[in-house]
Structure formats: C-alpha cells, structure tokens
Amino acid sequence: MHAYAIALLALSASAAGAPAPSFPPLKRVPVLEQALPNANPPVRMVRGATIDFAPGQPTGLHRHPITTVGVVTAGSFVFQIEGGPTRILHTGDSFFEPAGETIVKFDNASRVARAAITVFYLTDSKTRPLIDPIG
C-alpha cells in the first residue's frame, strides 16, 4: 500500500471510533407573531431582499400592497406606521408592515453610519409591486 492510502485508512478508523459530538437542544425564542391583514393577497410566494441605507437616508411615505416582515441587520431605524407610536429598531429587531397600511417612517436613525435590513414580502406572484410610494 502507498503511504497516502495507509494514512487515509488510519484517519478513517480513528474518526469512526470517535464519539459523536453532543449538542444542547435547539432553543427557539419567539421574535414576531402577527396575523396577516385581510388586505394581504393569498400568500403563494415569499420574496426576500437586503436593503442598505446611507447615513440619515429615509424611505419616504409609502405603503405595501402585500405584508412585509423583516429584521434589522445593521444599525438602527426610526419606524412608524400611521396612527401608531414611533419606535427605534436596533440590530436584531424584527418589524412588521401590514398590507395597505401607510408607513410614515422607516428611516436610518444615524446621520453618520450605514444601516441595513433584510425584508421578506408575503405575496401571491412575482409580478405584484412590492411598494407603493406616496407623494
């Protein structure tokens, strides 16, 4: 046998005799639970995107014809749905934008640092618009 084959057999034998690693059970911590509004079309597709914001960048007044959910992946945001309180979302925080509701603010809270989100659009087709800018 060649030295390479002998070394491979030795490694295989030692790996086969090693005990399987032990891991703790996975822990699921709820971060978001919201009912979908009647305005949302039947969900047949989930589309996802990452969106990067320049320092101080606003989104502007807008609505979504479909519900969006997501998580802040960097920085922080000033977030407000019309008629609701203004909230500050930090890295790791989740958000929910119901279909048909006006989003007053979803703005990078920092004037000096970039910020980012990962968002998922709960839609019925690939052709439905994801956002409706207002004004």
N, C-alpha and C positions, 0 to 999 in steps of 0.2 A: 504494500500500500504506500501511497505517497504520503509525505508528512502532512500535507494540507488535508487529506481525507481523514487521517488519524486525528488531527486536531479538531476537525468538524464533528467526528464521532464522539470525541471526549466532551466537547461543548454540549452536544445534543443530550448525552447521557446525564451530564450534571444539571441541565435545565429540566429534564424530565423528572429528576428526583427532588427538585426544589419544591417547597410547599407553595401553594397558590397564595398570592397576596390577599390579605384581609382588609376590607374597606368597611367603614361605617355605612349604615343605610343612608340613602339619599334623603335629604331634607328639603321639602317643598314649602317655601314661605310665600303666602299669597301677596301679590303686589297690586292686583287690579281685578275687580269683578264688577261689571256693568251690564245691564240689559241693553240690547240693541233697540234703538227707537224704531217706531213703525215706518218712519221716513226712509229707513235703510232698505235698499232692494234685497231680494233673496241673495244670500252670500253663496257664490259659486266659485269665487276666486279670491285669493289674498295676494295683493301686490305689495312689495316692500321696497323701501329706498332709504338711503342715508342722505341727510341734508346738512351741509355745513353752512354756518352763518359767520359773516365777517364781524369784527367788533362793532357792537351797537346796532347791528342790522335788524330791522323789523320785518315782519311778514306782510303787514298791511291787513286791513279789514278783509275778511274772507269767510266763505262757507265751504263745506264739502258736501257734495250730493250723496256721499257714502260716509259711513263712520270710519274714523281713523283712530288707531291706538299706537302707542309707541313708548320709547324710553329715551331719556336724555343720556347721551354717551360722552359728552364733554361739555364743561362749562355750566351755565345756568340760564334760565329763561324767565321772563315775565309773561305769565299766561292768564288770560281771562276770556271766559265765554260770556256773551251778552247776558246781563242780568245776574251774573254770578260774581263772587269775590275775585280780586286779583291775587294770584298765587305766584310764588317763586318756586320754580322747578330746578332741582340740582341734579348733578350727575347721578344716575341710577334711579331717579324718579320716573314713574310711568305717567302717561297722560291719556285722556280720552276726549275725542272731539266727535260729538254725536252728529249724524247726518242731518243737514238742514239748519243747524244752529249757527249763529253768527259768532265768529271768533274775533274778538276785539283786539286781543294782543297775543302774540306768540313771538316775542322779541328777545334777541340776545341781551341778557341783563348787563353784560360787561361792555364798557366802551374801549377796553384795551385788549381783550382776549377773544379768540375764536370760540365758537360753541357748535355743538352738533347733536342731531337726533337721529334715531332710526325709527321709521314710521311704517306701519302696516295699514293698507287700505282694504277694507272689507267690501268687496264689490261683486257685481254679477257678471262683468265682462271686461275684457281688455280695452275696449273702446270707450267706456264710460269715463268722462272727465274726472280727475281726482280733486280738483279745487276750482272754486268759482270766486275770483277776486271781486270785491265790491268797491265801486267808486274808482 
